[in-house]
Amino acid sequence: MVHVVFNEAEVALMKEVITMDESIAGDVVLVRDDFAVGPLAGIDTEEGWNARVEWWRSLLEGSPYGTDTAGSFDDRQLVAELIQKLEENPDEQIWIWMGQNQHDVCGYYWLMSQLKNYQGRVMVLYMNNLPFINEKGHLFYPSWLHEIQPREFLKAKKLCRPITLSEFEIDPDEWKRITEENAMVRMLEGGKKILGKEETFYDGEILKNITGEWQKSWRVLSNTLNRMKIKTGDVFVMWRLKKLIADGRVEVVGEPAKGWKDFDVKIAGKTEVIVDNG
């Protein structure tokens, strides 16, 4: 079998789980893109795919990852390799693991919509509103797979089920709706329902962590990522911080275009404190 995950940290996690249970031994592969943000129009075409790569490249300018990260991988090749495995081995199965978050669910929609011909051999394990035990022995409801302890996955494997024929009919239509809507940000409302949001969706979270005093940009980034309830990636957050600077809502000293650690920020104008009433 082949295990598919959507976050880099979960590759090592899944490999550890496999060492604890040989019955699920197999390869672990990663869908790298974050389909919960960014343009999706025409993504099934070369033009649409390339437009998305260029969008990521623009966000990566000045980042520690470098612009070459965009285009350095192609998740479409991963799909081709999965299909080849299914074609060559009639006993092969694909296990898609996803947590209850927009990143994993959008990745699921993108992936499964291309595997309809293999209904019955593509399995899904969705940790949707399911309780697990954390390191302190307390019950909690994880949003991400990497929040779950490895030994807890031995129970989670019981959730494995085939993606149904009905889902193979309905879910690709949902993915089509999402791509045609082409929102810049996508949220998980519940179950597998994805809602489109404006690109400014996370701006409030960023502003909560900026005061009337100068702060290092990387500290604002770190605090935002740690405190935000609905998570997204550091590249997207930093892009929005730069947009807030360009819009005059945040003051800056230094050179944002040079690097993430090369500028300081504070709230512009008279507004010194952002109060969180949530």
RACOR-V815553 format. One line per field, one symbol per residue. ss: DSSP state (2 for helix, 1 for strand, 0 for the rest). psi: psi as a letter, one per 40 degrees, with the letter a starting at -180 (. if undefined). burial: + if it has 16 or more other ideal C-beta (glycine too) atoms within 10 Angstrom, else -. A space follows every 50 residues. Layout:
ss=???
psi=???
burial=???
//
This chain:
ss=01111000222222222222022200111100000010000000022222 22222222200000002220000022222222222222000001111110 02222222222200022200011111100011100000111000222002 22222222201100222222222222222220001111110011111000 00222220000000112222222222200000022222222222220001 1111000000001111100000000000
psi=ihhhiehddedddddddddegeefhaihihhdigeeiiiehfeeiddddd dddddddddeheiedidedheeihedddddddddddddheeiihhhhiig idddddddddddeefdefheehiihhghfhiihadeeihihidideehid dddddddeehiihidddedddddddddddddfidihihdibfhhhiiiee deddddddehaeihihdddddddddddhdhiaidddddddddddddeeeh iihagdedideeiiiihiaehdhhhhe.
burial=+++++++--+--++--++-----+---++++-++++++++-++----++- ++--++--++-+------++----+--++--+--++-----+++++++++ +++++++++++++++--+--+++++++----+---------++++-++-+ -++--+---+--+---++--++-++--++---++++++---+-+------ +++-+++++++-----++-++-+++--+--++-+++++++++-++---++ ++---+---+--++++++----------
//
